[in-house]
Amino acid sequence: MDQFFNVSGQLLEGFGENCIIFIVTLLAAIPLGLIVSMGSMSKFKPLKWLTKTFVWIIRGTPLMLQLFVVFYVPPLVSNGSVTFARMNAALIAFIINYAAYFSEIFRGGIESVPKGQYEAGQVLGMTKGQIFFKVVLLQVVKKITAPMGNEIITLVKDTSLSSVIAIPEILMRAKDFSMQGLIWPLFYSAVFFLAFCGILTLLFSFIEKKLDYYKG
């Protein structure tokens, strides 16, 4: 029993690292993703193609590779004058990666709103900002809730990739136990992910029901 509590405590401590990556990534990647989506829809073509190229590169390469690049490349190209702490490197890579994915979800949601909605707002004398925040955004939130929920749940599981740059998250802790001859902590770590993802699934189901007032 003492062994179980010891393992549980260390896995919970490791899962705290996963939660830090999850929360910070979510708080930073959502607004950054919205900014990137605006760039990809810009009428200024150089900005549009630059943004689309950025999104294409980030979405087309593995997150694991991006973690390696952020952590190992800066000190190599700067002769050691630029380095990132392991957690900072992980956060930078995760934020950039998920901002690119979120931007495409935002772009799809915004472009799915009929142009008639914009025209109606203009007829009513609303500014572009008012049209976006009071008319378009409310419809976009409804449309993107499901895909955003999927990406956010994926983010929970992807946080385990941070172990490739030696961040002591939950799976790395479980692997350490396996090297000591204890295999069950690897399977036990799945309970933490299942519980977290289960809570998020219920939360997004609740949000979707709350947004059912809009049927458009």
C-alpha positions in Angstrom: 0.0 0.0 0.0 2.9 2.4 0.8 4.3 1.7 -2.7 0.9 2.5 -4.3 0.8 5.9 -2.5 4.4 6.6 -3.3 3.8 5.9 -7.0 0.5 7.9 -7.0 2.2 10.9 -5.4 5.0 10.9 -8.0 2.7 10.4 -10.9 0.4 13.2 -9.6 3.5 15.5 -9.3 4.4 14.6 -12.9 0.9 15.2 -14.1 1.2 18.7 -12.6 3.8 19.3 -15.3 1.3 18.2 -18.0 -1.3 20.5 -16.5 1.0 23.5 -16.6 1.8 22.9 -20.3 -1.9 22.3 -21.0 -3.1 25.5 -19.3 -0.4 27.9 -20.5 -0.7 26.5 -24.1 -4.5 27.0 -24.0 -4.3 30.5 -22.7 -1.7 31.6 -25.2 -2.6 29.6 -28.3 -6.3 30.6 -28.5 -5.7 34.4 -28.8 -2.6 33.8 -31.0 -4.6 31.4 -33.2 -7.2 34.1 -33.7 -4.6 36.6 -34.7 -3.0 34.1 -37.1 -6.5 33.3 -38.6 -6.9 37.0 -39.3 -3.6 37.1 -41.1 -4.6 34.1 -43.2 -7.8 35.8 -44.3 -6.1 39.2 -44.9 -6.6 41.0 -48.2 -2.9 42.0 -48.0 -1.5 39.1 -50.1 2.1 39.0 -48.7 0.7 38.7 -45.1 -1.8 36.2 -46.2 0.7 33.9 -47.9 3.3 34.3 -45.2 0.7 33.3 -42.6 -0.5 30.4 -44.7 3.1 29.2 -45.2 3.7 29.4 -41.5 0.5 27.3 -40.7 1.4 24.8 -43.5 4.9 24.2 -42.0 3.7 23.9 -38.4 0.8 21.6 -39.3 3.0 19.6 -41.7 5.7 18.7 -39.2 5.6 16.6 -36.1 5.2 18.3 -32.7 8.1 16.2 -31.4 10.4 17.6 -34.1 9.3 21.1 -33.2 10.2 20.4 -29.6 13.7 19.4 -30.6 14.1 22.4 -32.8 13.0 24.9 -30.2 15.2 23.3 -27.5 18.3 22.3 -29.4 18.6 24.7 -32.4 18.9 28.1 -30.7 22.0 27.2 -28.7 23.6 25.6 -31.7 23.1 28.5 -34.1 24.0 31.1 -31.4 27.1 29.3 -30.0 25.2 28.9 -26.7 24.3 32.5 -26.2 20.6 31.8 -26.7 19.1 28.9 -24.7 15.7 28.0 -23.4 14.9 26.2 -20.2 13.2 22.9 -20.9 9.8 24.0 -19.8 10.0 27.3 -21.7 11.1 25.4 -24.8 8.1 23.0 -24.4 5.7 25.9 -23.9 7.0 27.8 -27.0 6.7 24.7 -29.2 3.2 23.8 -27.9 1.9 27.3 -28.2 3.1 27.8 -31.8 1.9 24.3 -32.8 -1.6 24.7 -31.4 -2.0 28.3 -32.5 -1.6 27.0 -36.0 -4.3 24.4 -35.6 -6.6 26.7 -33.7 -6.2 29.3 -36.5 -7.6 27.0 -39.1 -10.5 26.2 -36.9 -11.2 29.9 -36.4 -10.8 30.6 -40.1 -13.2 27.8 -41.0 -15.7 29.1 -38.5 -15.5 32.7 -39.6 -15.7 31.9 -43.3 -18.7 29.7 -42.7 -20.8 32.6 -41.6 -22.9 33.8 -44.6 -22.0 37.1 -46.1 -25.6 38.2 -45.6 -24.8 38.5 -41.9 -22.2 41.1 -42.6 -24.4 43.0 -45.0 -27.3 43.0 -42.5 -25.0 44.5 -39.9 -23.9 47.2 -42.3 -27.5 48.1 -43.2 -28.1 48.5 -39.5 -25.2 51.0 -39.3 -22.9 48.8 -37.3 -19.1 49.1 -37.5 -16.9 46.2 -38.7 -15.9 45.6 -35.1 -19.5 45.6 -33.9 -20.5 43.2 -36.7 -17.7 40.8 -35.8 -18.1 40.7 -32.1 -21.9 41.1 -31.8 -23.0 39.1 -34.9 -20.3 36.9 -36.4 -18.4 35.8 -33.2 -21.6 34.4 -31.5 -22.2 32.2 -34.6 -18.6 31.2 -34.9 -18.4 30.0 -31.2 -21.3 27.7 -31.9 -19.7 26.3 -35.0 -16.2 25.7 -33.6 -17.1 24.3 -30.2 -16.9 20.6 -31.4 -13.6 20.9 -33.3 -12.1 23.0 -30.6 -13.1 20.4 -28.0 -11.4 17.7 -30.1 -8.2 19.7 -30.3 -8.1 20.6 -26.6 -8.6 16.9 -25.7 -5.8 16.1 -28.1 -3.6 18.7 -26.3 -4.1 16.9 -23.0 -2.5 13.7 -24.5 0.1 15.6 -26.5 1.6 17.1 -23.3 3.2 13.7 -22.8 5.5 14.5 -25.8 7.3 17.0 -23.6 9.2 14.0 -22.1 11.4 14.0 -25.3 13.3 17.0 -23.9 13.4 15.5 -20.5 10.5 17.3 -18.8 9.5 15.0 -15.9 5.9 14.7 -16.8 3.7 11.8 -15.8 4.8 9.3 -18.5 8.4 10.0 -17.9 7.9 9.3 -14.2 6.0 6.1 -15.1 8.9 5.0 -17.4 11.3 5.5 -14.5 9.3 3.1 -12.4 9.3 0.6 -15.2 13.2 0.7 -15.2 12.9 -0.3 -11.6 10.8 -3.3 -12.5 7.4 -1.8 -11.9 5.3 -2.0 -15.1 1.9 -1.1 -13.6 2.5 2.6 -13.2 2.6 2.9 -17.0 -0.9 1.7 -17.2 -1.9 3.6 -14.0 -0.8 6.8 -15.7 -3.6 6.3 -18.2 -6.2 6.8 -15.4 -5.0 10.4 -15.0 -5.4 11.2 -18.8 -8.8 9.4 -18.9 -10.1 11.3 -15.9 -9.0 14.7 -17.3 -10.3 14.0 -20.8 -13.5 12.7 -19.3 -14.0 16.0 -17.4 -13.3 18.0 -20.6 -15.7 15.9 -22.6 -18.5 16.5 -20.1 -17.6 20.2 -20.1 -17.8 20.6 -23.9 -21.0 18.6 -24.0 -22.5 21.1 -21.5 -21.3 24.0 -23.5 -22.7 22.6 -26.7 -26.1 22.2 -25.0 -26.0 25.8 -23.8 -25.3 27.0 -27.3 -28.3 25.1 -28.7 -30.3 28.3 -28.6 -28.6 29.1 -31.9 -29.8 26.7 -34.6 -28.3 28.4 -37.6 
